[in-house]
């Protein structure tokens, strides 16, 4: 133990014992000790739970409490350092009880010498490290460092019990690598081991911190997904895992490509106990493998159908832009007081050849998840600006066109410069473009977003906050954003003639926006009663089916106003 420095906590109600222990420790050669002393049971617990010390020395007598109680308390709180019990006299029964309670050693004060204390400390530390190593080997896979089958089973039981208590959904993913045996046999077991370690790392990066990834053996892995909001959340994780594993692995100068088959089972729908959940996830995995691998399958047929539809949709989305299947529809916006057309909102639509339009609710979230929203969003911006230019050249009065932005777009480096470039390329004035952001997006990275919006404002671009009232913005923060319009979410407008609460909220939003110098647009206006309420409460602009549905460019052109020239 040469050149070691150890922190020791002494819990003893006798100050003389502190001085004796300190002097004995000073006699020990080759190790320096930092001795901290507390005199009560409660102080001992409070200092021990900080986990700052390498060894604990606990007196058997601590006033009304005793060292055995303290020992049990510390072990129960997960104390990892060795605990040595000290007593005034030898007592075999106490000795046995101490060791049963988790003490590393038991020393009699009257017989204590520096060599004996030195031996006890060294033995206790070595024994503790040995036990920790054995405990690790019993619960963790030595190759990947992931929990092994035993720890996985324990955690799955805990997750199932928690899901039952909280009435939540629990997902289990069972994963098997495709063609792993071929790689193992061709490149050797050392490369195979490197692959398993790399797969384990990618799995860990594909799940949440609250999830558990484990290795059951060979090339079989599992992931426990507690607290799922819905069944589709499990397929999102499975999709991330498949993409992560599909990336090439560089192993010992070999570029290796591999895929995986994943089975998904959900508690409590697919099984009511741990054994059933494992069995059904395993069964679903074999179903995925029988379909050629590199996919995932739910145990439930209904979930499988939904998952396959999602996979098909995502696959088609990747090709939709290059095949020019995206189109823009334009929904008119009218001034409440005059009924005059004052703007358009560009809305993304997907028109696969020979099929009906795919509803935005089915594909916008997929664009967000797989990152395609960045390139598609740029196409929307460019197309809307070019359409504005074409209408102007055709002799129509320019009205601003609003384009929705996603959080991913906003976080792209150089995004502001890119928008400026699109305006210059299309020859459209900045005032003909309005950028809309939802309330929740604006409040993420708030300080950075304020800087970006101010840059847009300096360029002359109009700015609007969309879906207001559904996010989590603070009214005190709203004043810092350089906004021109505030759009009341359609969920409030829908119940205006039926719900006094929504009427009160809408009035408050209109008044607040006006006090901050913003105009108000009401979305989703579909009835005359709603329109009348908005007139009465001085709402500035409206859009909705009552006045105009979203139209393709040719249809929207028919409601534009031609520019009249004086003779």
ZAPADREN-371118 format. One line per field, with one value per residue (C-alpha): residue in one letter; x, y, z. Coordinates in Angstrom, 1 decimal. Example, Ala and Ser with C-alpha at 12.3 -4.5 7.8 and 13.67 -1.06 7.14 Angstrom:
<nodes>
r	(A; S) $
x	(12.3; 13.7) $
y	(-4.5; -1.1) $
z	(7.8; 7.1) $
</nodes>
This chain:
<nodes>
r	(X; X; X; X; X; X; X; X; X; X; X; X; X; X; X; X; X; X; X; X; X; X; X; X; X; X; X; X; X; X; X; X; X; X; X; X; X; X; X; X; X; X; X; X; X; X; X; X; X; X; X; X; X; X; X; X; X; X; X; X; X; X; X; X; X; X; X; X; X; X; X; X; X; X; X; X; X; X; X; X; X; X; X; X; X; X; X; X; X; X; X; X; X; X; X; X; X; X; X; X; X; X; X; X; X; X; X; X; X; X; X; X; X; X; X; X; X; X; X; X; X; X; X; X; X; X; X; X; X; X; X; X; X; X; X; X; X; X; X; X; X; X; X; X; X; X; X; X; X; X; X; X; X; X; X; X; X; X; X; X; X; X; X; X; X; X; X; X; X; X; X; X; X; X; X; X; X; X; X; X; X; X; X; X; X; X; X; X; X; X; X; X; X; X; X; X; X; X; X; X; X; X; X; X; X; X; X; X; X; X; X; X; X; X; X; X; X; X; X; X; X; X; X; X; X; X; X; X; X; X; X; X; X; X; X; X; X; X; X; X; X; X; X; X; X; X; X; X; X; X; X; X; X; X; X; X; X; X; X; X; X; X; X; X; X; X; X; X; X; X; X; X; X; X; X; X; X; X; X; X; X; X; X; X; X; X; X; X; X; X; X; X; X; X; X; X; X; X; X; X; X; X; X; X; X; X; X; X; X; X; X; X; X; X; X; X; X; X; X; X; X; X; X; X; X; X; X; X; X; X; X; X; X; X; X; X; X; X; X; X; X; X; X; X; X; X; X; X; X; X; X; X; X; X; X; X; X; X; X; X; X; X; X; X; X; X; X; X; X; X; X; X; X; X; X; X; X; X; X; X; X; X; X; X; X; X; X; X; X; X; X; X; X; X; X; X; X; X; X; X; X; X; X; X; X; X; X; X; X; X; X; X; X; X; X; X; X; X; X; X; X; X; X; X; X; X; X; X; X; X; X; X; X; X; X; X; X; X; X; X; X; X; X; X; X; X; X; X; X; X; X; X; X; X; X; X; X; X; X; X; X; X; X; X; X; X; X; X; X; X; X; X; X; X; X; X; X; X; X; X; X; X; X; X; X; X; X; X; X; X; X; X; X; X; X; X; X; X; X; X; X; X; X; X; X; X; X; X; X; X; X; X; X; X; X; X; X; X; X; X; X; X; X; X; X; X; X; X; X; X; X; X; X; X; X; X; X; X; X; X; X; X; X; X; X; X; X; X; X; X; X; X; X; X; X; X; X; X; X; X; X; X; X; X; X; X; X) $
x	(0.0; 3.0; 2.2; -1.5; -3.7; -7.0; -9.9; -11.3; -14.5; -14.5; -17.9; -17.3; -18.8; -15.5; -13.0; -10.1; -10.7; -10.4; -6.9; -5.9; -7.0; -5.3; -2.0; -2.2; -2.8; 0.2; 2.4; 1.5; 4.2; 3.6; 0.0; -1.2; -4.6; -7.1; -9.1; -12.5; -14.3; -18.1; -19.6; -23.2; -25.2; -27.0; -23.7; -22.3; -25.2; -25.1; -21.3; -21.3; -24.0; -21.7; -19.5; -16.3; -14.4; -12.6; -13.0; -15.5; -14.6; -17.7; -17.8; -20.2; -21.6; -23.1; -25.3; -28.8; -27.9; -25.2; -22.7; -24.7; -27.6; -25.4; -23.8; -27.1; -28.2; -25.1; -25.3; -29.0; -28.2; -25.8; -22.6; -19.8; -16.8; -15.7; -17.0; -14.9; -16.7; -14.8; -15.8; -14.5; -14.4; -14.3; -17.7; -18.1; -21.8; -21.3; -18.5; -20.8; -23.6; -21.3; -20.1; -23.7; -24.7; -22.0; -18.9; -15.6; -13.9; -14.3; -11.7; -11.4; -10.2; -8.0; -6.1; -5.7; -2.2; -0.9; 0.0; -3.3; -5.3; -3.1; -3.8; -7.5; -7.8; -5.7; -7.7; -11.0; -10.3; -9.0; -12.0; -14.4; -12.9; -13.0; -16.7; -17.5; -15.7; -17.6; -20.9; -20.1; -19.2; -22.5; -24.6; -22.7; -21.5; -17.7; -17.4; -19.8; -20.2; -24.0; -26.3; -26.4; -29.4; -29.6; -29.6; -31.9; -34.5; -34.4; -34.8; -37.6; -39.4; -39.0; -40.1; -43.2; -44.1; -43.7; -45.8; -48.5; -48.4; -48.5; -50.8; -48.2; -47.1; -43.9; -42.0; -39.5; -37.3; -35.6; -32.8; -30.7; -28.0; -28.4; -25.6; -23.4; -22.2; -20.9; -18.8; -17.6; -16.5; -15.0; -13.1; -12.5; -13.8; -11.7; -13.4; -16.8; -16.1; -15.2; -18.5; -20.5; -18.9; -19.6; -23.2; -23.6; -22.4; -24.7; -27.6; -26.9; -26.9; -30.2; -32.3; -33.2; -31.2; -34.2; -34.1; -32.1; -30.0; -28.7; -26.9; -28.4; -25.5; -24.1; -25.5; -28.8; -29.6; -32.7; -34.0; -36.5; -38.5; -40.6; -43.2; -44.1; -46.9; -48.1; -47.3; -45.7; -43.0; -41.5; -41.3; -39.5; -36.8; -36.6; -36.2; -33.4; -31.6; -31.9; -30.5; -27.6; -26.7; -26.9; -24.0; -20.7; -18.4; -14.6; -13.2; -9.5; -9.1; -12.2; -15.3; -18.2; -21.9; -24.6; -28.3; -30.6; -34.0; -36.1; -39.2; -41.4; -43.8; -45.9; -47.0; -49.8; -51.3; -49.2; -48.4; -49.2; -45.9; -42.2; -41.9; -44.7; -43.3; -39.8; -41.4; -43.5; -40.8; -38.5; -41.3; -41.8; -38.0; -38.1; -41.0; -38.8; -35.9; -38.2; -39.1; -35.5; -34.2; -33.3; -36.7; -38.9; -42.1; -44.7; -46.1; -49.5; -50.9; -52.7; -49.5; -47.6; -50.0; -49.6; -45.8; -45.7; -47.8; -45.4; -42.3; -43.9; -44.8; -41.3; -39.7; -41.9; -41.2; -37.5; -38.2; -41.1; -39.0; -36.8; -39.9; -41.5; -44.5; -44.8; -47.1; -48.1; -51.7; -52.5; -55.1; -56.3; -56.3; -58.8; -59.0; -61.9; -63.0; -63.1; -63.1; -60.1; -57.6; -54.4; -52.3; -51.8; -50.5; -48.5; -49.4; -47.3; -49.2; -48.0; -49.5; -48.2; -48.9; -52.4; -53.3; -55.2; -53.4; -51.7; -53.0; -50.3; -50.8; -49.5; -46.2; -45.1; -44.0; -42.1; -40.2; -39.2; -38.1; -35.9; -34.5; -36.0; -37.9; -34.7; -34.5; -38.3; -38.6; -36.1; -38.1; -41.3; -39.6; -38.2; -41.4; -43.6; -41.2; -41.1; -45.0; -45.2; -42.9; -44.9; -48.2; -46.6; -45.3; -48.8; -50.1; -51.6; -51.3; -48.7; -49.9; -47.5; -47.2; -46.7; -44.4; -44.2; -40.7; -39.6; -37.2; -34.7; -34.6; -34.0; -31.1; -29.3; -26.1; -26.4; -30.2; -30.8; -28.4; -30.1; -33.5; -31.9; -30.4; -33.8; -35.3; -32.6; -32.8; -36.5; -36.5; -39.1; -39.2; -38.6; -41.9; -43.7; -42.6; -43.9; -42.2; -44.4; -43.0; -45.1; -45.1; -43.2; -40.4; -39.9; -39.4; -36.7; -33.3; -35.1; -32.1; -30.7; -34.2; -34.6; -31.3; -32.4; -35.8; -34.2; -31.9; -35.0; -36.7; -33.7; -34.1; -37.7; -39.4; -42.7; -42.8; -45.7; -46.2; -48.5; -50.8; -50.7; -52.2; -51.2; -47.5; -45.8; -44.6; -44.4; -46.3; -43.3; -41.0; -43.3; -42.4; -38.8; -39.7; -39.9; -43.3; -45.8; -48.6; -50.0; -52.2; -54.9; -54.9; -58.0; -58.8; -60.0; -61.9; -63.8; -65.7; -66.2; -70.0; -70.2; -67.6; -67.4; -63.9; -62.6; -64.3; -62.5; -59.2; -59.6; -60.5; -57.5; -55.1; -56.4; -56.0; -52.6; -51.3; -52.6; -50.9; -47.6; -48.1; -49.0; -51.9; -54.0; -55.0; -57.7; -57.2; -59.9; -62.9; -65.8; -69.0; -70.7; -71.0; -67.2; -66.8; -69.2; -67.4; -64.0; -65.5; -67.0; -63.6; -61.5; -59.6; -57.5; -57.4; -59.0; -58.5; -60.5; -63.0; -65.8; -64.0; -61.6; -60.1; -56.5; -56.2; -53.6; -51.7; -54.1; -57.1; -55.6; -54.8; -58.5; -59.0; -56.0; -56.7; -55.2; -53.2; -55.1; -53.2; -54.5; -54.7) $
y	(0.0; 2.3; 5.9; 5.4; 8.1; 7.0; 8.9; 7.2; 8.1; 7.2; 7.1; 7.0; 8.9; 8.9; 11.6; 9.7; 6.9; 9.4; 10.4; 6.8; 5.8; 8.9; 8.0; 4.3; 5.4; 7.8; 4.8; 2.9; 3.3; 3.5; 5.0; 8.4; 8.6; 11.5; 10.7; 12.4; 11.9; 12.2; 11.3; 10.4; 7.8; 10.5; 12.3; 9.0; 8.3; 11.8; 11.7; 8.1; 8.6; 11.1; 8.1; 10.2; 7.7; 4.5; 2.9; 3.3; 2.6; 2.3; 2.0; -0.7; 1.7; 4.9; 6.2; 4.8; 3.3; 0.7; 0.1; -2.9; -0.6; 1.9; -1.0; -2.2; 1.4; 2.1; -1.3; -0.7; 2.7; 1.1; 2.0; 0.4; 1.0; -1.6; -1.1; -2.2; -2.6; -1.6; -2.7; -2.4; -6.1; -9.3; -11.0; -13.8; -13.3; -9.6; -10.8; -13.2; -10.6; -8.0; -10.2; -11.3; -7.6; -6.9; -5.8; -6.3; -7.0; -6.8; -5.4; -5.2; -1.7; -2.9; -5.3; -2.7; -2.1; -0.2; -3.4; -5.0; -1.9; -1.7; -5.4; -5.0; -2.0; -3.6; -6.9; -5.1; -3.0; -6.0; -8.2; -5.4; -5.0; -8.7; -8.9; -5.9; -7.6; -10.9; -9.0; -7.2; -10.5; -12.0; -9.2; -7.8; -9.2; -9.2; -8.5; -5.6; -4.3; -4.5; -6.2; -9.9; -12.3; -12.3; -8.5; -8.1; -10.4; -8.5; -5.1; -6.4; -7.6; -4.2; -2.5; -4.7; -4.0; -0.3; -0.4; -2.2; 0.3; 3.3; 1.8; 2.4; 0.6; -1.4; -2.4; -5.2; -5.4; -8.7; -8.3; -10.8; -9.9; -11.1; -13.1; -12.7; -16.3; -15.6; -12.7; -14.7; -17.6; -15.5; -12.8; -14.7; -14.5; -11.5; -9.4; -10.9; -9.8; -6.3; -6.2; -7.2; -4.5; -1.9; -3.0; -2.7; 0.8; 1.8; 0.2; 2.2; 5.4; 4.6; 4.4; 6.7; 6.9; 5.3; 2.2; -0.9; -2.6; -6.1; -9.0; -12.4; -14.2; -14.8; -12.1; -11.7; -8.4; -7.0; -3.5; -2.7; 0.4; 1.5; 4.3; 4.2; 6.7; 4.5; 1.4; 3.4; 4.7; 1.2; 1.1; 4.5; 3.0; -0.1; 2.1; 4.1; 0.9; -0.6; 2.6; 2.7; -0.9; -0.5; 2.0; 0.3; -0.9; -0.5; -3.4; -4.2; -2.7; -4.6; -2.7; -4.8; -4.4; -6.1; -5.8; -7.0; -8.5; -7.1; -8.5; -6.2; -7.3; -4.9; -5.2; -5.6; -6.2; -9.1; -10.7; -10.2; -11.5; -11.4; -14.9; -14.3; -11.0; -12.5; -15.4; -13.2; -10.7; -13.7; -15.1; -11.7; -11.5; -14.9; -13.6; -10.5; -12.9; -15.1; -12.0; -11.5; -9.6; -5.9; -5.2; -5.3; -7.1; -6.7; -9.8; -8.3; -8.7; -5.3; -3.6; -5.3; -3.9; -0.4; -0.8; -2.1; 0.8; 3.2; 1.5; 1.6; 5.2; 6.1; 4.3; 6.1; 9.4; 9.1; 9.0; 11.5; 14.7; 13.4; 12.2; 15.7; 14.3; 17.2; 20.1; 23.3; 24.3; 27.9; 28.8; 32.4; 34.8; 37.6; 40.9; 40.6; 44.3; 44.5; 40.9; 41.8; 39.0; 39.9; 36.7; 33.1; 30.2; 27.6; 24.1; 21.0; 18.2; 14.8; 13.5; 10.0; 9.2; 7.8; 8.0; 10.4; 13.1; 11.8; 13.8; 15.9; 14.3; 11.0; 12.2; 15.5; 13.8; 11.2; 14.0; 15.4; 12.1; 11.1; 14.6; 15.0; 18.0; 20.1; 19.5; 19.4; 22.6; 24.3; 23.2; 24.6; 28.0; 28.2; 27.0; 29.5; 32.4; 31.4; 31.2; 34.7; 36.0; 34.3; 35.8; 39.2; 38.9; 37.8; 41.1; 40.2; 42.2; 40.8; 39.3; 37.8; 34.0; 32.3; 29.2; 27.0; 26.2; 23.2; 23.2; 21.2; 23.8; 26.6; 24.7; 24.3; 26.3; 29.2; 28.9; 32.7; 33.1; 30.3; 32.1; 35.3; 33.4; 32.0; 35.5; 36.9; 33.9; 34.3; 38.1; 38.4; 41.2; 40.0; 41.6; 39.1; 36.2; 35.3; 32.6; 30.8; 28.9; 27.0; 28.1; 25.0; 25.4; 29.0; 28.2; 25.6; 27.2; 30.5; 32.8; 31.5; 31.6; 35.3; 36.1; 34.2; 35.9; 39.3; 38.6; 37.7; 40.9; 43.0; 41.4; 42.6; 39.1; 38.9; 36.6; 34.7; 32.4; 29.5; 27.4; 29.8; 28.5; 24.9; 25.1; 26.1; 29.6; 32.2; 35.4; 37.2; 35.7; 36.4; 40.1; 39.4; 37.8; 40.3; 39.0; 40.5; 38.1; 35.7; 32.9; 31.6; 27.8; 26.2; 24.2; 27.4; 28.7; 25.4; 25.8; 29.6; 29.4; 26.6; 27.2; 30.3; 29.4; 29.3; 32.6; 34.2; 32.8; 34.0; 37.5; 37.6; 36.4; 39.1; 41.9; 40.7; 40.5; 43.9; 45.3; 43.8; 45.4; 42.2; 41.4; 38.3; 35.6; 33.1; 29.6; 27.1; 29.4; 27.3; 28.9; 32.3; 32.3; 32.1; 34.8; 37.1; 36.6; 37.5; 40.6; 41.7; 41.2; 43.0; 40.0; 41.2; 38.3; 34.9; 31.7; 28.6; 26.5; 29.1; 31.6; 29.5; 26.0; 25.3; 25.4; 24.4; 27.3; 27.5; 27.6; 30.2; 32.4; 32.9; 34.8; 37.1; 40.7; 42.1; 45.2; 48.1; 50.9; 54.4; 55.8) $
z	(0.0; -0.5; -1.3; -0.7; 0.8; 2.4; 3.8; 6.9; 8.9; 12.6; 14.3; 18.0; 21.0; 22.9; 22.0; 23.6; 21.1; 18.3; 19.6; 20.1; 16.5; 15.0; 16.7; 15.6; 12.0; 12.2; 13.1; 9.9; 7.3; 3.5; 3.8; 4.7; 6.4; 6.5; 9.6; 10.1; 13.4; 14.2; 17.6; 16.9; 15.0; 13.0; 12.0; 11.0; 8.6; 7.1; 6.5; 5.2; 2.6; 0.8; -0.2; 0.3; 2.5; 1.6; 5.1; 8.0; 11.6; 13.8; 17.6; 18.9; 21.6; 20.2; 23.1; 22.7; 19.4; 18.6; 15.8; 14.5; 13.8; 12.0; 10.1; 8.8; 8.0; 5.9; 4.1; 3.5; 1.9; -0.5; 1.1; -1.0; 1.3; 3.9; 7.5; 10.5; 13.8; 17.0; 20.5; 24.0; 24.7; 22.8; 22.3; 19.9; 19.4; 18.5; 16.2; 14.3; 14.2; 12.8; 10.0; 9.2; 9.0; 6.4; 8.5; 6.8; 10.1; 13.9; 16.2; 20.0; 21.1; 24.0; 21.8; 19.0; 17.6; 14.6; 12.7; 13.5; 12.4; 9.2; 8.4; 9.0; 6.7; 4.0; 4.2; 4.3; 1.2; -0.7; 0.4; -0.5; -4.0; -4.5; -3.6; -5.9; -8.7; -8.1; -7.9; -11.2; -12.9; -11.6; -13.1; -16.1; -19.4; -19.4; -23.1; -23.6; -20.1; -20.5; -17.9; -18.4; -18.3; -14.5; -14.1; -17.1; -15.6; -12.3; -14.0; -16.2; -13.1; -11.5; -14.7; -14.9; -11.3; -11.8; -15.0; -13.0; -10.2; -12.5; -15.1; -17.9; -21.0; -21.0; -24.1; -24.6; -27.7; -28.5; -31.0; -32.9; -35.4; -39.0; -40.5; -37.4; -37.7; -41.2; -40.0; -37.0; -39.2; -41.9; -40.0; -36.7; -33.2; -32.3; -35.0; -33.9; -30.3; -31.5; -33.5; -30.4; -28.4; -31.1; -31.4; -27.6; -27.8; -30.6; -28.8; -25.7; -27.8; -29.4; -26.2; -23.4; -20.1; -18.3; -20.7; -20.1; -22.8; -21.9; -23.7; -23.2; -24.8; -28.3; -30.6; -28.7; -27.1; -25.4; -24.5; -21.7; -22.5; -19.5; -19.4; -23.1; -24.1; -27.0; -29.0; -31.8; -29.4; -29.4; -33.2; -33.1; -30.9; -33.0; -36.1; -34.6; -33.6; -37.1; -38.6; -36.1; -36.8; -40.5; -40.5; -41.4; -38.6; -39.0; -37.0; -37.1; -40.5; -41.8; -42.9; -41.8; -42.7; -40.6; -39.9; -37.1; -36.6; -33.7; -32.0; -30.0; -27.2; -25.0; -21.4; -20.5; -24.0; -25.2; -21.8; -18.2; -16.8; -17.4; -18.8; -21.3; -22.4; -23.1; -25.0; -27.2; -28.0; -28.9; -31.1; -32.8; -33.4; -35.3; -37.4; -38.3; -39.2; -41.3; -43.4; -44.4; -41.4; -41.1; -39.8; -36.7; -35.9; -33.2; -31.5; -32.0; -35.5; -35.2; -34.1; -37.0; -39.5; -38.2; -38.1; -41.6; -42.8; -41.1; -42.6; -46.0; -45.6; -44.4; -47.3; -49.8; -48.2; -48.8; -52.6; -52.6; -52.9; -55.8; -57.6; -57.1; -55.3; -52.8; -53.6; -51.9; -51.2; -50.1; -47.5; -47.7; -44.8; -44.6; -42.7; -40.3; -40.5; -44.4; -45.7; -47.8; -48.7; -46.7; -46.9; -47.7; -45.7; -47.7; -46.6; -47.5; -49.2; -50.5; -53.7; -54.7; -58.4; -58.9; -55.2; -53.0; -51.0; -47.9; -44.9; -43.3; -39.9; -41.4; -42.7; -41.2; -38.0; -40.0; -41.9; -38.5; -37.1; -40.0; -40.7; -44.2; -42.9; -43.5; -47.2; -47.7; -45.6; -47.9; -50.9; -49.3; -48.7; -52.2; -53.9; -51.9; -52.8; -56.5; -56.5; -55.0; -57.7; -60.5; -59.2; -59.0; -62.6; -63.7; -62.5; -59.1; -56.0; -53.6; -50.4; -47.8; -47.9; -44.5; -44.3; -41.2; -39.8; -37.8; -34.9; -37.0; -39.7; -37.1; -35.6; -39.0; -39.2; -41.6; -41.8; -41.8; -44.7; -46.6; -46.3; -47.5; -50.5; -51.4; -51.4; -53.6; -56.0; -56.4; -56.6; -53.9; -51.3; -47.7; -46.7; -48.9; -46.7; -43.2; -41.1; -38.6; -35.6; -33.1; -29.5; -28.2; -30.8; -29.9; -26.2; -26.9; -26.9; -26.3; -26.2; -29.5; -31.1; -30.1; -31.9; -35.0; -35.1; -34.7; -37.7; -39.7; -38.5; -39.6; -43.1; -43.2; -43.0; -41.1; -38.1; -36.5; -33.5; -34.5; -32.4; -29.5; -26.3; -26.7; -25.8; -22.6; -23.2; -20.5; -21.2; -19.6; -22.2; -25.2; -25.1; -26.0; -29.4; -32.3; -33.6; -36.0; -35.7; -33.0; -34.2; -31.8; -32.0; -33.7; -30.5; -28.8; -31.9; -32.4; -29.1; -29.1; -29.4; -26.9; -24.2; -22.1; -21.0; -24.6; -25.2; -22.2; -23.2; -26.8; -25.5; -23.3; -26.1; -28.4; -25.8; -24.8; -28.4; -29.2; -26.1; -27.4; -30.8; -32.6; -34.9; -34.2; -36.6; -35.7; -37.2; -38.0; -38.4; -39.7; -38.5; -38.6; -34.8; -34.5; -37.1; -35.2; -31.9; -33.6; -35.1; -31.8; -30.0; -32.6; -34.0; -36.9; -39.4; -39.8; -41.8; -42.0; -44.1; -43.5; -45.7; -47.8; -47.9; -48.9; -52.6; -55.2; -56.7; -59.7; -57.5; -55.1; -58.0; -58.7; -55.5; -55.9; -56.7; -60.0; -59.8; -61.4; -63.2; -63.5; -67.1) $
</nodes>
